[in-house]
């Protein structure tokens, strides 16, 4: 296992593969956040969704999870058999498209798909709400996450400021005030990472 990790990291940190920094970050996060899984599940080597398809060629079908097209709110720790340490909240605030594709989405998608975390929530906050509402490729990627069971939430105050609340809801994102929700996630002991 150690030689596998070393083999992947050395070319990146030696400068031979500077374009590969997102893979390094995903690898390091998987080692740090889920060390027992590194040997069991190798991190995806592709630059796409992590399942052999690329961002350009994948065309996921986006189907609502209910008649209204809304995604149910993430279950709280109370009444659930999941412990907080099995739950991840990814707070996506960046309006940078490359950060979304090469880090936030890649990690969030694979965290759920590969079972690194039992429960994954993507919290869309700030400029990311506007970016998502105007980018078809990002919308398709979010649709793939939703199909896997990633909970999608967005800050209502931010979505309203950008005028994109309805667009996000049409994508199946639960739009609500999230200041208290994030506070609750932290107090519950969920793992929270912010980009």
Secondary structure, DSSP 8 states (H G I E B T S, - for coil): -HHHHHHHHHHHHTTTTGGGHHHHHHHHHHHHH-GGGTTTS----SSSSSSS--TTT-------SSTTS-------STT-S--GGGEEEEEE----HHHIIIIIHHHHHHHHHTTSSSEEEEEE-THHHHHHHT-HHHHHHHHHHHHHT-EEEEEHHHHHHHT-HHHHHHTT-EEE--HHHHHHHHHHT-EEEE-
